[in-house]
Amino acid sequence: MSQVKGLCVMDVDGTLILEEVIDLLGREAGREEEISQITSRAMQGELDFESSLRKRVSFLEGLSISVFDTVFNSIHLSPNAQKFISILQKNGILVGLVSGGFTQIVERLAKSLGITYFSANQLEIKDCLLTGKLVGQIISPEIKQATLEQWRKELRLSKKRTIAIGDGANDLLMLQSAGIGIAFCAKEVLKKEIPYYVDKRDFLEVLPLINFLE
């Protein structure tokens, strides 16, 4: 890409893809119901993100790393997400992914879409098994916001040249700090705070909201 004219930072689970990866991992562990209930409450803003994430991850202890292949093969992009990303990239807008999900899935997803900027949580693995713990920095709502700011500064872009797209309570700070924050098929807690939202799950509906496309 030649000169970068803008930055679009996207949430992954429930936004870029239809599924919540933690719930799919939970299914493989036989704990889908407990995990999905916690996920739903966390995304509505009813639970602290970090503690609820650690609780959900604890249910995954003992899963083999082969689970990542199974889960990656069962996720689906939101309609026209790939086309949307291609249009942005052709217009000089760099796309980055910031996810409360997991590097083992997000990295593969990013590579498949030609995306080099991504950040996600890291599941701890020992002897090819998940330990039920996380390692490194947790991608909290504050870290999502800080990541957007960090990338924006690295690219030497003004705030008005940034877009953030998300669906859950943990995306609120990131959306508020972007020039254009878009709540995509979002929880009510997010739509109450964010003026731009798209309720139809089609990424081409997002394009008219971006005011600096060629």
N, C-alpha and C positions, 0 to 999 in steps of 0.2 A: 504494500500500500504506500502511496506517496504521502502527501501531507495529510495528517489527521485533522479532520474538520469538526469532529464531535466524538462523544463517548456515550454509549448506551449500556448501562449495567442492568442485568436481568437476574431476577430470582429464578431458581430452577424448578423445585417441586411445586406442583399446582399452578405454575406459571408457564415456563418453557415446556415442561412436560405435564401430562395429565395426572400422573400418579404422585404419591408421596413415597419416596424410596424407603424410608424407615418403616412404613407400613408393609411394603413388599418383603423387606428383610424379615419383618415380624411374622409374616405368613410362613416363610421358610422355617422359622424357629417354632412355629405352632403357637405364637403369641400375638397374632394379628389383632384380635379384638381389643385386648388391653392396650396395645400400642396405638391403634388408630383412635381410640377414645381420648388418650392423652394428647395425640397430635392435634385432633380437632379442637380441644380446649386451648392448647397452646397457640394455635393459629388465630383463634378468636380473641387472644389477649387475656384469657382467664388464668393462665399459669405462667410462672417465670420460665423464660425460654431455656436458659441453661440447665436449671435443675430438672426440668421436664425432659430435656434431651438426654441427660445422663441416665435418668430413670428408664427411658425407652431403650437406650443402648444396652443397659444392663441385661435386658431380656434376650439379647443376641449372643450371649456367652456360649461358646462351644460350636458355633456355626463354622463350617469350612469356608475357606476363601473362594471355593468354586461357586459359592452363592452369588458372587458378583457377576459372573457370566449369566447365570439364570435371571437375575434381576435386570441386568442391562438389556437382555433380549426381550424383556417383557414391558419395557417402558415405551411410551408413545409421545412424540412431539405434539404440542398443541397445533391445531390446523393452521397452515401457512406460516409456521414459525421459521422453517428453513428459508422460505422465500423472503420473509421479512428481514431476516439476518443478512441474506445476500444483497438485498436492496440497500440496506444501511452500509454494508461494506463497500459496495460499488460507489456510494456517495461519500466515501472517506470517513464514515463514522465507525470507530472501533467498537466492537461488541465485547463486553466482559460478563462473566457469570460469577455471581456471589451467592453461595448456597449454604443454608443451615444443614444441608445433606452431607454427602461424603465424597472425599477426593476419589476414592476407588471407582465411583460411577461418574462423577462430574468431569474428571479428566478425560475419560473416554468419550463422553458426550461432547465436550469442547473440541477435541481433536476431530470428531466426525463432522463438526460444523465449521471447521477452519478458524476456531477461536483460540487465541493464545493467552488471554488474560482470564484467569479463573481463581477462585478461592473457595475452599470448602473445609469441612471438619475431617479429621483423620481418625479412623477407627484403629485401635491397637490390635496388632496381630502377633501371636506367638505360636510357633510350630504349625503354621498354616491354619490356625484357628482364631476366630475372634475372641477376645478376652472379655468383652462386655464393657470395655472402658474406651475412653477417648484419649488421644495424645495431642499435645500442642495447644495452640490457641483455639478457643471456642468461637465460632462465627456467630456472635451475639448480634442483636439489633445495632448496638453501638459500633461493633466491628464492621458490620455491613456498611454503615454510614462512613466510617473512617476509611474503608477500602475504596469507596467511590471517590472520596476526597484525595486519597493518595494517588490513585490512577489519574485523576483529573490534573493534579499538579505535575505528575511525571510527563503528561502529554501537553502541558502548558496551555490548558484550555480554560476559558472563562466558565463560570457557573451556568450561564445561559446556554452553553453548548453541551450540556449534560442532560441525559435522559435516564430515569430509573423506572423499572417496571416490576411490580410484585403483587402478591395476592393476600399476604397474611400480616398479622399484627407485628411480626418481627421485621417487616419491610418498611414500617412507617417512617423511621428516622431517615433511612436511605432515600425514600421518595420525597420527604420534606426538604432534603438538602440538595436535590437535583434541580436544574433549571426547569425541567418538565418531569414531574412525578406522575406516573400513570398506574392506577389501581386496576389490575386486569382480572376479571372474573373474581373479584375480591370479596373478602369477608366484610360485613357491615362496619366493623370497627375501623377498617381502613378507609372505606368510602366516605365515612363521616368527616374524615380529616383531609382527604385529598380531592381537589376540585376536578381533576381529570380522571375519568374511569371508562372502561369498556366492559360491558356485560356480556357481549357475544364472544364466544371462544373462537376468535379468528384474528390472527395477528395483523392482517391487512387493515382491520378496523383501527389499529393503532397509528398507522401512517399519517392520516390527516391531522393528528394532534402534534406532530413534530414540525415545527415552523422553520427549520433551517435545512430541509431537504432541497436538493436542486430542482 
